[in-house]
Amino acid sequence: MPAIDRLHPDQAIERLLGLEDNRHTEILALDQAVGRIVAETIQASLPVPPFDKSPYDGYAFRGEDTQGASSNQPVSLDVIGEIAAGQLANYELQPGQAVKILTGGPVPATANVCYKFEKTRRQGDQVLIYEPVAPHKDIIPAGEDIQAGDLLVQEGDPLTVGRLGVLASQGYREVKVYRKPVVGLFSTGDELVPTGQALPAGKIYETTRLSLGAILTNLGFEVKDYGIVADDLEAISRRTGQVISQVDLLITTGGASVGDYDYAYSAIESLGGQILFWKTAMKPGGSMLASRLQNKTVLNLSGNPAAAILAFYRVCLPYLYRLTGRKDYYPEKIPMILAHDFNKPSPGVRLLRGQMQFQEGRLYFQESPAQGNGVLSSFARCDALLEIPAGSSGVKAGTLLTGYRCDHLFGPIAR
């Protein structure tokens, strides 16, 4: 029997992050790149807006020309033209002059005020102002949004709607992003039947691969589904050898423990792969194998759906985030208060599924009723995970523990 590592999850993460992986880039049009990871750092070359402009429909003039104006004695200014959005401000105002200006219109260099249309009265070629207006009022200055030289995006940033918008404001039509890593998925198990088929006695429908594929899609991977493989060493080795050349990363489910039909370890050995670690000190999800084959990573997870998903989240996720090009690849830790006593001992790290609840300004974690390795339904309303530390004999309600928000993984599938 090969040695079993049972690494702490954090040690397993660092072992995976110590690997070198090639990441490829591609150029995409902005409207095709939202959600992708930017592969270059970009600074602004233009101020936004590129000129002083009016925030609304009204008149532009010199504030000094309105001193002494009142409701009884308005100041009259000569209107010498009109500026709409997109037009040039080719007017040099003299004392006592104004231009009509529409929202977004560029302000003439000799004007220092924009004044709302509804506060004025027009009489032929003149506009009446009924109050003194201080200079430098209500003008959107050039560069109010972005200054030339400002950092727009950094390599490793997700291209959010806001970042896409600032790139568009600089005239970019396309951007360099990291290519979506291709992940191969297959499940092993003689007991598994694909959905949509009749279910023979003693068999179960395969769900783990479908669930992991949905999570991977949400994370920004391209998923290739290689189906179900029987519990047979030769068949598993053959499928692994065929798939590894077609993907950037391979994830399998089932066969990662020490039973008579657990062939993940033997399959990797038969193909000349390098074992990185076998098993972690966590529950559920401790039965997993990580290895390298043809300079690519293979992750063999439990066949139990909840165990596989939790190992995926707690151990694999930082490495997977890094493969996409992200620079912030550790999941955010959120302190949460345990709502009810948890009385089970936890020799290793234990992850609970549940929901976040806010009460009187404090964030509580409500444990889901069923926490078994195979209880996939516990993720149906799961928006948070809570970590029970290794070595705990039980935790009392009210204890502050490390939690993880995970509704972005288990929510609607992004397309």
N, C-alpha and C positions, 0 to 999 in steps of 0.2 A: 504494500500500500504506500503510495507516495506521501510525502509529508504534507500535512494540512497547515496552512498559515494562520487562519483566523485573525487577520489583521483588524485593528480598529478601523472603522470606516474612513477616518481622516488619513490614516497611513495608506490605505488603499487608493484614496484620491491622489495623494502626492506621488505614489508610484505610477499612476496613469499619467499625471501631468508631467512626469519626468521623461515621457516619450517624445520623440521628434516625429512630427507628421507634416507631410507636404500639404499645403493649402493652395488651391488654385483660384485665380481671379478671372473675371470676365467684365465686359463693358455692357451696361444695360441702359436703355432709355429711362429717364426719371419715372415715367408713369408705370414702368414695369419693375421698378427697384424698391418700392416701399416695403419695409420689413426686412430687407436684406442688410448684410453687414458691410459697411463701407471699408474699402481696401486702400484708401489714400487719405491723407490729411489735406484739407482745403481751407485756404484763407480767402477772405473777401478781397476782390480787386476793385469793387465799386462801393461807394456809399449808397445806402438805401434809406429814404429816397435819394436820388442823385441831385436833387435841387430843393430849395424851399418851396413849399406848396400850400395851397389853401385847404383847410379841413372841411369847408362847406361852401355853399353858394353865397355870394355876397359881393363885397367891394374891397379892393386893395388900395391903400393910400398911405400918406405920411401922418402918423399920429399927431405930430406937432401942429398940423393944420386944423385940428378940431378943438384946440384949447379955447375955453370960453363958451362952447356950445351948451345949449340947454333946451328944455322942452319948449320954452317960449321964444328962444332965439337960436334956432338951429344954424349950423354952419353949412354952407352950400359949396359943394365941390363939383368941378367940371369933369364929366365922364368922357374920357378920350378914346375908349376902346373896350374890347371884351376879350377875355382869355379863357378858353375851355381846356379841359384836360387833354394833353397831347399836343397843345399848341405852344409856340415859343412866346416868351414874355418880352417881346420886342418893343417895350415902351420905357421911356425915361421920363418919369413923372416930375413935373415942376410943382412948386408950391401951389396948393389949391386944386390939384388934379387928382382924379381917381380912375381906376379901371374896374369894370365889372369882371368878376372872376368866379368860375364855377368850381365845384368840388374837385380837388386833385390838380387844379391848374397851377402852373409855375408862377411864383410871385416875382414881379419885376424887382430888379436890384435896388431901385430907388424907393420902393415901398417898404414899410415896416409894420403894417397892420393889415389883418384880414378881419372884416366886420360883417356880421350876419345880415343877409338881405332883409329879413323880416324886421330888423330894428331901424330900417331906413325908409325914406319916402323918395320916390323918383318923380322929378318934374322935368320932362323933356330930356335935355342933355345934362341935367344936373341931378345930384343926389343929395338929400338933406340928412345930416347927422345931428342927433338930438342930445348928445352927451359928449364930454371930452373923452378921448380914447388914448390911453398911454401907448407910447411906441413899443414895438416888439411884443405885440399881443396877437395870440391866436394864429401863429404861423407854424406849420410843421417844418422843422429845420432839416436841411440836408443831413443825412446820416443819423436821423433820430432812431431808426431801427437798427441799422448796421453801419459801422464805420469801415472804411477801407483798411485792410489788415486784420480785421477781426477774425477769430477762429470760427469757421462755420461747422466743420465736422472733423473728427479725429479718426484715424484708422482704428477700426474695431468698434465704432459706434453703430448701433442699429439705425437704419434709415427710417426714422419716424416721419409722420406727416409734417411736423414742424421743420425738421432738417431738410426734407424734400423741398419745402417751400422756400427756405433761405437759399438753397442751391439754384432754384428756379429764378429767384430774384437777382442772381448774378448772371443769368443768361445760359446756365448749363442745360444742355439737352440730354446728357447722359453722364454716367458716373461709374467709376470702377468699384466693383463689389467682389466679395468672396463668392466663389461658386458654391452652390448648395452641395454639401457632402452627400455622397450616395451611400445609403445604408442598406445592406441586405438583411432580410429577416427570414428565418424559418424555425418551425417548432418541431420537436421530436416527441414521439410517444405513440405506442400501439393503440392506446385508448382514445386517441383524438379523431374526431370526425369533422370535416368541413361543414360550416353552416350551409343550410339549404338542402342538405341530404337527410334521408331518413336516419333515425338514431337507433342503431342496434342495441340490444341488451348489453350492459356492461361497458358501454362507450359513453363519452361526453363530447359536447361540442367544443371546438378549439376557440378560445377567446383571448388568450394572452397575446398572441401575435397581432391580432386586430387592434387590441388596446394600445400596445406599444407603437404600432404603426401610426395610430392617430396622434399619440403624444409626439412622436418624431416629426410628423408633418407640422404640428403646431410650433415646434422648435426651429423649423426652417430647413429640414432635411428632405432630400429626395429618397423615397422609400421604394425598394424593390422587394416584392414578396415572393419567396421561394417555397411557400407551401409547408406541407407536413412531411416529415421523414420518419420512417419506422425506427423502433428501438433496435437498431442493428449497427454494430461498429463499422462494418464495411460501407453500409449505406450512408451513415453520418459522415464518415471520412470522405467518401466520394463527393457528397453534396458540398461539404466544406471546401474541398479542393477546387470544385467547379466554380463556386460562387466567389471565392476570395479575389480572383483576378478581375471581377466585374464591378467591384464596389470599393469604397474607401474604408468601410468599417462593416464588420459582420456581427450581428447579434442573433443568438439562438436561445430558445427556451426549452427547458427540460434536460435531464441528464447531467446536471451540474453537481450532484451530490455523490454519495458513496455506495448506492445500491447496486444490485446485480445488473441492472439495465441502465446504469448511468455511465454513458460512454463519452462524455464531452472531453474529459482529460485524456483518455486513451486515443481518441480521434486526433487531437492536436499533436500528441506525441508521435503517432503513426505518420503524420505529415511533416514531421521535423520542426514543429513550432516551438517557441520558447514560452514556458509558463511564467507569468508575472506574479500571480498569487492565486491561491485556491481557498475559498471561503473567507468570510469576514465575521467579526464579532458583533453582529447585529441581528435583530429579530423584529419582524420577519425579513427575509431576503438574504440571510447569511450564506446560503448555498449559491455561490457564483464562482466562475472561473474566468480569469483574464489572461490573455496570451497574445503573442505576436506571431504572425504567419505571413511570409512574403512581405515583411516590413509594414504590415497592416495589423490593426488591433482586432481581436476577436473577443467578444464578451458573451459568455454562456451563463444565462440566468435561470432561475428556478422555473419549473413548469407551473407552479402555483401562481395564478395571476397577481394576487396582491403582493406576494413576496417578490415577484419579478419587478413589478412597478416600483416598489419601495427601494429595492436595490438599485434600480435604474436612477431613481431620484437622488438618493442619498450618496451613492458612490460614483455612478457613471456621469451624472449631469454636468459637473464642472469640466470634465474632459470633453464631453460632447459639445458643450458651449464653445470651448476653445477651438474645436474642429471647424465650427462655423465661421471663425474669425473674430468672435467677440473678445473684448479685453476684460470685461467684467463677468467672469465666468462662474464665480461662486454664487449660489442661490442666497438671496437676502435672508438673514436671520432676524426674526421678530420676537421679542420677549412676549410670552403669553402666560396667563395665570391659569393653572389647572382648576377646572370648575368643580370636579368631584375627586374623591380619593381614588388612587390607583394602587391596589394592594398587592399586585403580583411582583415577585422579585425579578430583577433584570440583570443577569450576570454580564451581558453585553449591552450595547446601545439598543434601545427599543424605540420604534417609531409608531405613534398612534395616529389613526385617521380620525378626522372630525371636522368641526365647524368653528369659525371665529364668532364670538359674540361680544358686543360692546355693552357694558353696563356701568352707568355712572362714570363715564370717561375712562374706563379701564377695559383692556382687551383680555377676554377669557377664551379658553379652549374647551369645547364641549366634545367629549369623546363619542364616536359612533358606537352603537351597541355591539356590533360584531367586528372582531379584529383578527379573525383567523387568516392563515396564509392563503387560503383559496377564496376568501370572501371578496369577490370583485364588486359586489353591490355596494360595499362600503365607500366606493369612490363616486357613486352616483350623485351624492350631495356633499362631497368632500371639498372644502376650500382651504384646508390647512392641515399640516402635520405637526405633531409635537414630539420632541425628543426626550425620552427618559434616559438619564445618564447611566452608563455602565456601572455595575456594582450596587445599584439601588435595591433595597429590600422592600420598597414601596414608597409612594409619594403622597403626601397629604394635600387635600384641596387647599387652594390659596397659594401654593408654591409657584414661584416665577420660574419658568423653564424656557428653553430655546424652542421657538416654533418657526415654521416655514409656511409662507402663503403659496398655495399651489393651484388656485383656481384657473390660472392661465394655462396649465397643462391639461386639466381635466374638464375644461369648458368646451365650447363649440370649436369644431375643427376649422382652422384657417385654411383658406384655399388661395 
